[in-house]
């Protein structure tokens, strides 16, 4: 019993120690952000690497998620004769929840893992040490642009996911199942609110983008510089950021929509 | 310090009573080293003696437990980050792997420190980079990516990058390891020529006795956390110390035994009973 408590305590201490180190790391990186204003190209390159290169998986996934929503939503709504509300159902599901959450999970798998592996390999091949020896701070030159790039790219990807998803739902609902075209769009237009729905969705995707990118760059920078260490760090990035996204989603949803 | 070599009156790097440990393992146990200006000084010793660690201590990437490290009059462990970075602009380091930035081509790798630390116009940077690449014989390879270079070429590009800001000293971390004879000859000649032409101070960390002795002005031999010998290559070749002789002549047995410490050989073989531990 005592042994189990000890193990649990040690596990907890290690987690808190990593959280502390991650927070200190974040503060150091944030201190390097103002310098990026003079060199926006560094951040834009990372928006391309993390955002544009993730577009294919985001668009394809968004399309299919929207199509499935259209199909499932129609089957339920038609029982109540409310199939004209399909547009609202698809749009609200995507904008409030599925857009930010699924885009963040895909972002963690596609861009987050790539960030961790890239930074981990830079550490293993002494590129970060070489920068330090050239009096160039790797936190400002390598990590800060990647953090900012991911932070900017993620809300854009979530918006893209939701937009494509709506068209997926439209294609199935209106194109294949015969829902009225005008009702689909007009109900969506009247029921989806800018502040309550869209803005809250954007806030979620901004938070998710920040957390996923933070975890990814920290795991890369903190990795044990061996092939096994990089493999573990990449796995931790995907697992931890996915858990963080799902946990934060509940917290944010409760704060935004819960009546507490 | 009675044993202190005192090889220079005004050394560029002055190390006194340096102690450093990794966990329980003591790497340096009170060593004194002087690196004279304008010379090539070699730090030699078997693998695992902390030669690379010494370079990281000199460059301030690691902090010692005790002792002082003074580079050009500045106490490195006490320097604040900004002052340390200012000092590093005047130090070059050649990593064993080259450590080139893999997302940049050869030209941009050499231009990297110039672009980071100067406001020079791109035309001038181009000329400077071409001059540095010409010095290492790779001006024609400027459009190649780091992944397209051989190990020897990568080290030469890294050398061009290390001299980009015209430093006062260069530290070479195992520059001869894993090189074919031609690349080896080129690197040996380059280190010597650059030191002469640019008036640099060079520190070579190596365990390749012949190549290092051929170009070093002074050699320190480290082992077991101590300086076990120092002197010119000729002095060390005729050293009375069995330890230094074993290292310089590459003898398999000597003060550093061939066998890892173990129980008596005959006893272990005779005690081989069924069920005994292997």
Interface residues (C-beta under 8 A of the other chain):
Chain A: X121 X122 X125 X126 X127 X129 X130 X131 X132 X133 X134 X135 X136 X137 X141
Chain B: X59 X61 X85 X86 X88 X89 X91 X92 X93 X95 X96 X97 X99 X100 X101 X102 X112 X113 X116 X117 X158 X161 X165
